[in-house]
Amino acid sequence: MGATKSTSWFTRFAMSIFAFNLVQAVTPQRGTPVHGGEPAQAATQKYVDAEAAQRLAQIMTPLLGAMKHSLGPHQVSIGIVADDAINAANGGGGKFLVTTGLLQRANDEQLRGVMAHEIAHEDLGHVTELKIAATGTNMILIEQLAAESSALTLIEGPLITLSFSRSEELQADQQSVAILKRAGHPKAVVIEALNWIVKNSAKAGGFLATHLHIGERIKILKAMPS
């Protein structure tokens, strides 16, 4: 009789251990990305590190000060969008959006050229319609961005905007050259940035989809006086 009770107790104990292990095997653990059994891809990125954000602030601040209608870092807010495409946008009122694709792939000069162009649109009063929620806690002032020491939460992408007209793009190109010159940089910065975008952007999306006539614009920029 004692042997039967002992066996029954051992059987129940073994079954409970098996059940516990089974639950652990099928339940995602806190903090572990779940993506079909594989590590999450770049599109599911939720944060950007502080160093990348500070690099953006350091590049943009002198350009904002070199605008015809200059803006200080306390007047401009940035949103970083989880989007692998190379892109950036001016939303008006001192609001700018950049994609993780741009931040991750552009060197300092390429990033400077792209942002000089977007800042030129702001300087000229050109505002594109943003198809994204870029308000409130999604945005951060540049002065706060420069001092940020922790990872920043990204805006869920992709970044979708309406394109500017040909004349607006040409005006922004000319204004970006003026802004760069006042900030101590040659026009080659924006020309090389546009060339880099042509070589590295997908033809169906990103910067090329919302910033048209790039080939023509590069020729016009090259013909401009230095």
N, C-alpha and C positions, 0 to 999 in steps of 0.2 A: 504493500500500500504506500509506504514512504517513498519507494523508488518511483512509483507512478506519479506522485505529486511533484517529485524533483524533476522528472522528465517534462511534465506539463509546464512547470515554471520556466525551465530552460527554453522550451519551444516558444513560449510567449515572449520571452526576453529577446530571443534571436529574431523573431518576426518584427519586434518593435525597432531593433537596430536596422533591419533591412528597410523598413518603411521610412525611417529618418533619413537614411542615405539616399533613398529614391527621391524624396522631396528636395534634398539639397542639390541633387544632380539636375533637376529640371527647373529650379527656382533661380532666376538671375540674382547675383549678389550685388549689394549696394555699391555703386561706384564702378561697376564693370560694364563697359559698353557691350550691347547686344546687337549684332548685325549678322544674322544668319550663321552664327558660329564663327565669324571672322571679325577682325578688328574693324571698327567703324571707319568709313571712308572720309575724305576731306570735307565732303558736302555736309556731313553731320557735325562738323566742328562747332563748338558752342562758345569758345573763348579765344582771345588773341592775347599773346603775352605783352607785358608792359613795355618791353624794349622796342618791339615793333611799333607800338602806339606812340612812344616817345620819339622815335625816328620820324614819324609822320608830322608830329607837332614841330619838331626842330626844322624840318624842311618847309613847312607851310608858313610859320610865323614871319620870317623875313619877307616872303612874297606878299602876305596880307598887308604888311606895313608899306610895301612899295606900290600898292594900288593907287589909282587916282583918287578914289574915295576910300582911304585906308581904313582898315579894321584892326582892332587890337585882339589879343588872344582871349579876352574876357567877353568879346562880342561874337565869337565864332564857335559853333558847335560841330562836332564830327560824329558820324555813325559809321561803324565798320560792319559790312554786310558779309555774311557767310555765303560766298559765291566764288567758285574757282575761276570764273571768267575775269579777264583784265578789264576793269571798268572803274569809272568815277563819275560823280554827278554833283551839280550845284542845284540845291533846292530853293534858293532864294532866302533872303533874310539872314544871311550868314550861316546857312546850314549846308554842309557838304557830306557826301557819302562816298566811301571807297570800298572796294571789294577785297576780300582776303587774297584773291588771285593776284591783284595788283601789288599788294604789300609783300607777298611772298616771292614774287618773281622779278619785280623791278629793283634795279640798283638805285642809289641815291639820285643820280642825274636823270634817270628815266622817270622816277617818281616826281622829281622836281618839275620836269617838263609837262607831265600830265596834270599836276596840280596847278601849275601856272596857267594852263589853258582853262581849267575849271574856275579858278579865281578870276580870270579875265571875264568869263561869262557873268559872274557876280558883279564885277566892277561896272559892266555895261548894262546891268539890269536885265539880263537874259535869265529866265527861270524856266526850267523844264518841269513837266508834271511827273511826280514820282509815284510809281505804282507800288508803294511800300509804306509800312507804318514806321515813320522816322521821327517820332516825337517823344517828349517826356524822357523816361529813363533809358530809351534807346540811344539818346544822344549825350555827348559829354563836351563841355567847354574845352577849348584848346589849352587854356591856362591850367585846367585840372588834368588834362591829358599829359601835359609836360611833367607834372609832378606825380603821376600815378605810379604806384609800385606793385600793384596786383593785376592779375589778368582781367581783361575787360570782356563783358558779355557781348556777344555778337548779335546783330539784327538778322533774323532769319531771311535768307535769300530765296530766289535770285534777285539781283538789282534790275528792275525793269523801269525804263523811262521813255518818254517820247523824245524824238530826235529834234535838234535845232535845224533851222533853215540853212541853206548854203551861205546866205549873206551873214547870218549870225555867226556861223563857224569862221568865216573869213575875218570878220571883225574881232572875234575872240583870239584868233591867231595873232593878228597885229597887236592887240592889246597885251597878249601874253609876252610878246617880244619886248614891249615897253616896260612891263612889270619886271621881267628878268633883268633888263638892262639897269633899271633903277636899283635892283637888288645885287648888282655886280656880276651878272651871268650873261653869256653871249646868246644870241638867237639860236645857235647850234643846239642848245639844250632841248628846245621844243621840237626842232627838226629831227634830231636823233630819237627823241621819245616817240614821235609819230612813225618813224621808220621801224623802230623796235616793235611797236604795236602791230603794224602791218605784218611783220614776220612771225609774231608770236600769238596773235589772237585768232580764235576760231572765226571763220568767215560768216557763220550764221548767227553770231551773238556777240555780247560784250561791247567793247568800245566801238568797234567797227559798225555795229548795228545802229548805234545812237549818235555817232559822230561821222557824218557822211563826207564824201568827196576828198578823202585824205590824200590821194595821189595828186590831185590838182592843187590842194592846199600846200603840200610840200614844195611843189615847183614855185608857187607864188612866194612862199617864205624864203626860199633860196635866192630869189630875185630881189628881195627887199634889201635896202642898204643896211649894213651892219651897225 
